Amino acid sequence: MRICSLLPSATEIIFAIGMGDSLVAVTHECDYPPRTSGIPQVTRTNISPGTPSRKIDAAVSSILETTGSLYELDLPLLEKLQPDIILTQRLCDVCAVSYDRVQEAVKKIPSHPVVMNLEPHSLEDILDNILMVGEAVGGMDSANRVRADLERRIERVRQKTAQITNRPRVFCMEWVDPPFCGGHWMKELVDLAGGRDELANHHRPSHRIEWSQVLDFSPEVIVLTCCGFSLQRCKAEGEILAKADGIARLPAVQAGRVFATDGSSYFSRPGPRIVDSLEILSHLIHPELFPPPQLVEAFTVIDFAPAAIHHE
């Protein structure tokens, strides 16, 4: 079995079920586990990682309207690698090569690979995807074990938060400039972790919201889960957030409960580490119940210096 993964989450699933040696191609964003670095990369993007977030948002909208895809597929290399199966998705054109483009490309590959669409909208969907991939690549027994272990961890969190009455208002920001709410599984993760995110779009894509909605919601905890951003980049977005109108009066800022996370590795990647994301959130929302997960460079407090906060 020769596997091409066009999703970082699918790459992690393949390794989690013990099929990493079968991967012949991955994307330029597949960075975990470390062994992934030695596998040929068949995608690239023209958006520089250092571009300011507002310009990234504008560029994404413009490119999707004109070309339909943010990513270029190295078709000659893919033809040379001759995969038997390609794992991709229809969920979000911002996150991977468009599904239609992959379908068109495989017509030129002599091995006639099967294209498998992964499209999770919820936590349950993510767990189901692990079984789907396991069945498709001949790793079903291992996939069942991986899912069972993740379900046990989810249940431990659920049992701890089931009876709590204090459920803080939590705002998970998928993007800071302009502000986007959390989408798909994020509201579910916050609920499981013992909070409530009434700005999140439940089992639906993230979307742009007005800053006035955030002020009205008055979050007690703010978690930056910026899609595609590392912890360091996400923390830097805090400097933009500090200039938002009325930020100083939000309870989360006053209590020092604004956090940056490695959104790229965790919250926006629907693979096995989505349960790590749940455990991170559980600690950030209820540190009295959950000790900090031992995850290097996964999250940090954003320390708003008084001079940097916008006061009305």
N, C-alpha and C positions, 0 to 999 in steps of 0.2 A: 504493500500500500504506500503510494507516494502522495503526500498531503501538502497542499498549498493553503496557508491560512492568510486571509486578507483582513483579519481582525486580531488585535492584540488579545482580546478576551478569549477568542477561539484558540490562539496559540497557548495561552495559559491552561485552557481545558485539556488540550492535547498532552501537554507535559504532566498535568495533574493525574491523568489516567494512564501514564506510563508509555505513551506513544511518541514521545519527542524525537526518537531516532527516525521516525517516518516522515518528519517534516522536511520538505525539499525547498520550500519558499515561504517567506513571511513578508510583512510590510516594514517600512522604515520606522514605524512607531512601535513595533513589537520589541519590547525591551526587558521582558521578564518571562521565565527565569533567566539568569545570566547566560546560560548555554545558548540562548536564542541568538546571541551576537554573532555566532559563527555560521548562521544559515543565510543563504542568498536572499537579498531584499528585492522585491519586484514592484515596489511603488515609490513615489516621491511626491512632494508637494512644492508649489512655488511660493507659498506664504512663509516668510522668514519667521522663525520662532521668537525673535526679539521685537516684532512689530507691536505697537501699542494696541491694547485690547479693542478700543473703539475702531481703529483702522482695520483690525482683523474682522470685526463684525461687518463692516462695510464691504471689505474685500470678499468675504464669504457670500454675502447677498449678491454682489455683482457677478462673481464667477459662476454661482449656481444658476443665475438667470441667463448667462451667455453660453457657457459650455456644459453645464449640468453636473460637473464633477470637480472637486478640489484636488483630485489626485491623478497622477499619470501612472499608467500601468506599463511596465516593461514587457511588452508582448514577446519580442524576440527571446528574451531570457526565459520567459514562462514556457515558450514553445520548446526551448532546449531542455528544460527541466522535466517536461512531460508528466505533470501530476495526474493522478487518478481521480482525485476529488479536490474541489476548491471550496473552502468555507468562507462565506461572505454574509452580507445582510442587506435588508431593505429598510431597516429601521431609521437610518439617518444618513443623508448624503454628506453631512459635515464630518462624519466619523470614519468613513471608509469609501473606497471606490464604489461608484454607483452600481447597483445590481444589474441594471440594463447594460452597462458598459462591460461588465464581466460576462454576461450572457452572450454578448456580441463577440467578445474576444475568444471565447472557448471554441467558437466555430472554426477558428484557424489553428487550433492545437490538435496535432495528429492523434494524441492519446484520448481525445474526446472525453475530458474529465466531467464528472458529475458536479454540478454546482449546488451546494447546499445552503439554503437561506436560514440564518439565525435571526430572529426578530423578537427579542424579549421586551415586554412592557412592564413586567412585574418581577418580584423576587421569585415567585413560583416558576415563571417562565425561564428565568436564568437557570434554576435547578433542572428544569425539563431539558434545556439545551445541552446540559452535561450528558444526560442520557441519550439524547438524539445523536450527539457527536460520537459517544461511545458505541452506539449501535452501528453507525455508519462506517466506523473505522476498525471495528472488530475488538473493541475494548469495553464491552458491556459490563463484565464483572467488576472491573476496576471503577467504571463510571458509577455503578450502584454504590460501591463503597465510599467514593468521594461524596456523592450526594447525601448518603446517610450520615456521614461525619459532619457535613455542613448543616444538615437539619438538626442534629444534636446541639450544635453551637447556637443556632437560632432559637431553639426551644429553651436553652438556658437563659437567654436574654428575655424571652417572652415571659417565663415564669417569674423572673425578678421584677419585671415592670407591670405585671398583670394587675396587682392590687394597689399600686401607688395612686394617690389622689392629686399629687402635685405634678401636673404635666405642663412644663414651661412652654411658652410660645417660642418656637424655633424657626428661624428663616435660613434655609440653605440656598445660597446664591450660586447658581450655575455660571453666572457671568456678572461682572461688576459694572463694566462700562460698555454699553448700556446695561442696566440691571435685568437679569433673567431669573425667573423662579426655577426651582427644581422640577424635574419631570419624571415620567415613567415610575420607577421604583422608589424615588426619594421620599415621597410622603409616607409610603409604607415603612421605610427604614426608620424615619423619625417616630412614627407611631409605635413601632416595636421597641424603640429605644426609650420610650417614656416621655416623648414630647408631642407637640402638635404644630404642624406647619400648614397653616390655612392658606398660604400663598402658593403652595406646590400644586402642580397639575397631575392629579392622580392617574397613573397608568396611561398618560398621554405625554406628548413631547413638551419639553421646556419651552417657554415663550417669554418674550419681553414684557415687563410690567412697568407701571409708573412708580416712581420713587415715592409718591404720595401714598401708595398702597402699603409700602413698607412702614412709613411713619404712622399710618392708621393702625396697622397690625401691632406696632410697638413691640418687636421681638425682645425676649429676655435672653436669648442666645442667638448669635449669628455665626454661621459656619460657611466659609468660602470653599466651595467644592468645584472650582472653576474647571470646566471641561478642557482636557488636554494640557493643563498647567501643572508643573511640578510644585512642590512645597515652596521653594524659593520664589518662583514667579507668582504663585498665589499670594504669598505674604506681601510681595511688592504691590499687588493690587489693593492692599489695605491702605496704601498712601492715597489712592484715588477715592476709596470709600470714605476716608477721613475728611474729604472736602465736600461731601454730600450735604445738602441743606438739612438742617435739623438733626444731624447725626449725634450731636452731643447729648440730646435729650432722650435718646433711646436707652431703655433699661440695660440692654446688652452691653452698650458702651460704658455706661455708668458703673456697671458691675465688673467690668474687665472680662466679659465673656464673649469676645469676638475671636474667632479662630480661623487660621488658614490650614488647609489640608493639601495633601498630594492628590488632587482630583483626578489626574491622569491615571495614576496607579490604582486608585480605589473607586471612588464614587461614580465616575463616568465609564468604568470598565466592567461590563456585566459578565464576569467570570467568577472563578472560585473566591477571589479576594473581595467580592461584594460582602461576604460575611465579616471580613476584617473591617470593612466600612461600617457595618452595623455595630461592631464592638467599639470602634472609635467614637461613633455618635453616642453610644450608650454612656461612655465615660465622660464625654464633653457635656452631655445633658444632665447626667446623674453621677457625678464623681463620688458621691457618698455611697453608691451601690456598686460601682464598677471601677476597679483599678485601671490605670492606663495600660493599654495594650503595648506589648514590647515590640513595637514596630519603628524602626529607625527612619527618621525623616518623613513621618506620616502626617504629623499635625503639630501645630504650635499656637501659642497665644499671640494675637496681634496687639502690641502695646501702643495704644494711641497716645502720643505725647500731647499734652494740653494745647500747645501752640499749633499743632498740626490739624486740630479738629475745627471744623467750620462751626462758628457760633452765629446764630441769627441776631 
